[in-house]
Amino acid sequence: FADQIGLRRHEHPTLDEVLAVRADRMGQVRAVLAALTDADMATMSLQSPAPDAPEERFPWHECLRVVMHEEVEHHRYLMRDLALLEGALSGG
């Protein structure tokens, strides 16, 4: 499945490469959010292309809520881990 969705598990990108992809994805998300209407938010998602995914569909507003929540949680873990690394490097 990873190959089907473009994941390259054996590559080791540089930080600059990762940040460039991240910036591109953030731009894509901003463009989608800017174009959304109230009517769009009331529609249902497409079924997931992932193998063995449930056939369940969800309102788009719920999908976006999950994505935004995940973004906040990833940021929280990043900040926690950076603080731990900084403490380890400073001998604390």
N, C-alpha and C positions, 0 to 999 in steps of 0.2 A: 504493500500500500504506500509506503514512503516514496517509492519511485514514481508511483502514479500521481502523487500530488507535488512532485518536484523537490522532495527532501533529499539532500545528498549527505548521507550519514558519514561518509568517509572523508569529507573535506574538512579542512581546518582554516577557516577564513581569518583574516586579520581583524583587529578591532575596527580599523577604518572601513573595511568592507562590510562588517556587521552594521556599523553606524549608518553607512550609506543606504543599505537595504532598509534599515529601520526608518530612516527619514522618508524614504520612498513610500513605505507602507503607511506611515502616519499621514502623508499627503493624500494617499488613496482614501483612507478613512475619513479625513476631513472633507474631501470632495463628495463622498457618499452622504455624509451627515448634512452637508450644506444643501444637497439636492432633495433630501427627504421632505415629504409633506405629511400632514396629519393622516391623509388617506393611505399613504404608503405604510405608516406605522401600524395601521389597523389590519394590514394584509398578513397572510400566513407565509412562513418561510418555505423554501423548497426542501425536499427530503435530502438528507445528508448523502453525499456520494461515497462515504466510507463504508467498506464492507462490514456487514453485521451490525450496521447502525439501525436503531429502531426506526420504524416507518413514521414515527410521530413527527408532526409539524408544529411550529410554534409561532405566535404573533411576533412580528419583527421587533416591536418595542421590547419584548422579553429577551430576544436574542441580543439586542444592543445593550440592554441592562447587564447581561452576563459578560459581554465583551468589556464593558467599562469597569465592571467589578474586578475582572481578572487583571486589567491594566493597573488598577489601584493596588491590588495585592502584590503583583510582580514588583511594582515600585517599592512597596513597603519592605519586601524581602531583600531587594537590592540595597536599600538604605541600611537595613539591619546587617547584611553581610559586609558591606563596605565599612561600617563602624567596627565590626569585629576584626576585619583585616587591618584597619588603621591602628586599632589597639594592639594587635599582635606585632605590627611593624614598629610601634613606638615602645614596645616592651611592657605595655599595660595589660 
